[in-house]
Amino acid sequence: MIVSYFVRDRSGQSAIALMDDLCGRLANRVQITTDGHKAYLEAVEGADMKIRCMRPPVATNMARNRR
């Protein structure tokens, strides 16, 4: 499900804009998976909503790419 999307650069300002929009659309706690980019992690931590951010395991992604 795509609740919100934002096409721009990977800056902190863009990440915060996306999180602000997302928080305005959701009423419950959600889990977000990112690539671990620092701007994304900081935007999630600064969100007004309770959001859990998970980074996908690197080894698992690498193993999938080898297949």
Short mmCIF file of the C-alpha atoms (twelve columns), coordinates in Angstrom:
data_MODEL
# 
_entry.id   MODEL 
# 
loop_
_atom_site.group_PDB 
_atom_site.id 
_atom_site.type_symbol 
_atom_site.label_atom_id 
_atom_site.label_alt_id 
_atom_site.label_comp_id 
_atom_site.label_asym_id 
_atom_site.label_seq_id 
_atom_site.Cartn_x 
_atom_site.Cartn_y 
_atom_site.Cartn_z 
_atom_site.pdbx_PDB_model_num 
ATOM 1  C CA . MET A 1  0.000  0.000   0.000  1 
ATOM 2  C CA . ILE A 2  1.323  3.421   -0.887 1 
ATOM 3  C CA . VAL A 3  -0.009 6.012   1.532  1 
ATOM 4  C CA . SER A 4  2.221  8.871   0.465  1 
ATOM 5  C CA . TYR A 5  5.033  9.483   -1.983 1 
ATOM 6  C CA . PHE A 6  7.363  12.362  -2.680 1 
ATOM 7  C CA . VAL A 7  9.730  12.602  -5.648 1 
ATOM 8  C CA . ARG A 8  12.774 14.777  -4.943 1 
ATOM 9  C CA . ASP A 9  16.350 14.398  -3.783 1 
ATOM 10 C CA . ARG A 10 17.478 12.388  -0.744 1 
ATOM 11 C CA . SER A 11 18.070 15.435  1.454  1 
ATOM 12 C CA . GLY A 12 16.930 15.843  5.029  1 
ATOM 13 C CA . GLN A 13 14.404 18.486  3.971  1 
ATOM 14 C CA . SER A 14 12.808 16.109  1.479  1 
ATOM 15 C CA . ALA A 15 12.662 13.310  4.052  1 
ATOM 16 C CA . ILE A 16 11.007 15.604  6.605  1 
ATOM 17 C CA . ALA A 17 8.457  16.788  4.016  1 
ATOM 18 C CA . LEU A 18 7.545  13.171  3.259  1 
ATOM 19 C CA . MET A 19 7.260  12.256  6.957  1 
ATOM 20 C CA . ASP A 20 5.096  15.305  7.681  1 
ATOM 21 C CA . ASP A 21 2.715  14.308  4.897  1 
ATOM 22 C CA . LEU A 22 2.703  10.662  5.983  1 
ATOM 23 C CA . CYS A 23 2.011  11.484  9.626  1 
ATOM 24 C CA . GLY A 24 -0.952 13.615  8.587  1 
ATOM 25 C CA . ARG A 25 -2.479 10.666  6.735  1 
ATOM 26 C CA . LEU A 26 -2.079 7.885   9.311  1 
ATOM 27 C CA . ALA A 27 -3.906 7.438   12.590 1 
ATOM 28 C CA . ASN A 28 -2.088 4.375   13.937 1 
ATOM 29 C CA . ARG A 29 1.458  3.243   14.549 1 
ATOM 30 C CA . VAL A 30 3.242  1.956   11.457 1 
ATOM 31 C CA . GLN A 31 6.531  0.329   10.565 1 
ATOM 32 C CA . ILE A 32 8.703  1.748   7.801  1 
ATOM 33 C CA . THR A 33 11.577 -0.059  6.128  1 
ATOM 34 C CA . THR A 34 14.312 2.115   4.603  1 
ATOM 35 C CA . ASP A 35 17.762 1.657   3.148  1 
ATOM 36 C CA . GLY A 36 19.199 3.255   6.302  1 
ATOM 37 C CA . HIS A 37 20.028 6.608   4.700  1 
ATOM 38 C CA . LYS A 38 20.792 9.023   7.547  1 
ATOM 39 C CA . ALA A 39 18.295 11.686  6.392  1 
ATOM 40 C CA . TYR A 40 15.480 9.117   6.428  1 
ATOM 41 C CA . LEU A 41 16.367 7.843   9.878  1 
ATOM 42 C CA . GLU A 42 16.503 11.370  11.287 1 
ATOM 43 C CA . ALA A 43 13.165 12.288  9.678  1 
ATOM 44 C CA . VAL A 44 11.511 9.207   11.194 1 
ATOM 45 C CA . GLU A 45 12.964 9.952   14.635 1 
ATOM 46 C CA . GLY A 46 11.693 13.540  14.436 1 
ATOM 47 C CA . ALA A 47 8.173  12.584  13.330 1 
ATOM 48 C CA . ASP A 48 5.272  13.536  15.593 1 
ATOM 49 C CA . MET A 49 3.884  10.033  15.244 1 
ATOM 50 C CA . LYS A 50 5.127  6.770   16.693 1 
ATOM 51 C CA . ILE A 51 6.905  5.107   13.804 1 
ATOM 52 C CA . ARG A 52 9.318  2.209   13.916 1 
ATOM 53 C CA . CYS A 53 12.043 2.271   11.302 1 
ATOM 54 C CA . MET A 54 13.696 -0.967  10.244 1 
ATOM 55 C CA . ARG A 55 16.690 -1.357  8.007  1 
ATOM 56 C CA . PRO A 56 16.625 -4.444  5.796  1 
ATOM 57 C CA . PRO A 57 19.483 -6.852  6.508  1 
ATOM 58 C CA . VAL A 58 22.289 -6.239  4.015  1 
ATOM 59 C CA . ALA A 59 23.357 -9.883  3.856  1 
ATOM 60 C CA . THR A 60 19.828 -10.977 2.932  1 
ATOM 61 C CA . ASN A 61 19.596 -8.435  0.123  1 
ATOM 62 C CA . MET A 62 23.011 -9.414  -1.211 1 
ATOM 63 C CA . ALA A 63 22.067 -13.104 -1.192 1 
ATOM 64 C CA . ARG A 64 18.898 -12.372 -3.192 1 
ATOM 65 C CA . ASN A 65 20.881 -10.422 -5.796 1 
ATOM 66 C CA . ARG A 66 23.232 -13.375 -6.351 1 
ATOM 67 C CA . ARG A 67 20.400 -15.703 -7.383 1 
# 
